[in-house]
Amino acid sequence: MAPKFDDYVRRIAREKPWSPVFAFVGTEELLQREGIELLERAVFGGEEPGLGRIVLDGPANRNELSSLPLAAVLDELDTLPFLAPRKLVLVRNADAFASAHAQALARYLEDPAEGAVLALSLDKLDMRTGLGKNLSKREAAVKCAPLWATRFGETETSAASPLGRWIARRARARKLRLAGEAIVSLIENVGSSLAELDAEVEKLALRFGPKAEVRAHDVERVTGGGGEAAFAFTDAVFAGDAAGAVAEVETIFHAGLAGRAGRVVLDEGAVAVALVARLAGEAERRVSAARLLAAGDREGAGRALGRMPAPKKARVLGGLARARPFAPVFRRLLEADRALKTGTPSPRLEATCLARDLAGLMGGTREEKAVRR
């Protein structure tokens, strides 16, 4: 059967890759990236992959016919890795590729290339096909769907929920001790965006370190990410309003925090990291919504955008129908994230430049700028 993400994480940490093909299936891009990184670590034993990691791309619109030839992928898998003991071939946006070549990929599973692993990143996989059935039997179709904040059959937010366990795992990676009540408080204060939750965990780790156990009241004191200025900042960036976005950055930094009034004052680096996470989370939501919209699922696209007033949501969906490619947005976010984590001399300047650049990338038609009003 298809393993849950947590089950995959536990298994890949202690075993070598148990299948020549893995599929990472779902719309939660942060989980897909984490799952592929863990697979890469298992394939190369924690060493740098170098030229052993090959990345191929399917069409950005996952509903288009695949322009990626099957032969190109099989040739990469059959070619011996250069200066590496093993090889990992990653196909991104693989929905159309996997659909078009499901039978051939199922046959490849029965006679794979030695020393090579194929990773498919896709939104959906038809489990009725030979490929889907074979991957399910091998427990190699990893679920990367949005994580629930409640346990099965319950309605209360729980630290033992899939989302709560994910937060706990990110905290452990930073040697941060989070009490169960703190995990619940994080979910209730920040929401379900994995990018934003990850930024909050990082802020807590920077503030408390590995010694103290963080409780709910600590989360209440430190958590940022809300507030009118932060929402206005996000709206301005994605409406292409560079001047408005830069003005909101100044408002947020003047307050000394990226969140609600009355919280403790954070250093500029923590504020900037929170703003990057907010933008990354919003970009991921809009990418998911755009894909669902292209597939004709307007209701699902609206849900993917999260909570916002109905008139504003309608205008955002209208803008997504003519959306510009988001790849440059994610590249610029990654640049800012690296700059902040490697010690940029001015986090405030980095955040300001990021706001200006992303607003420029979004462009902003007259209708899109109306989202801010």
MOKAWO-V621165 format. One record per helix or strand. SS is the DSSP state (a for helix, b for strand). FROM is the first residue (numbers start at 0). TO is the last residue. If there is no record, write none. Layout:
SS;FROM;TO
SS;FROM;TO
//
This chain:
a;4;13
b;20;24
a;28;43
a;49;51
b;52;56
a;69;77
b;86;91
a;94;99
a;101;109
b;115;121
a;129;136
b;140;142
b;149;149
b;156;156
a;161;172
b;176;177
a;179;189
a;193;207
b;212;213
a;215;221
a;227;237
a;241;254
a;267;293
a;297;304
a;309;319
a;326;340
a;346;361
a;365;371
//
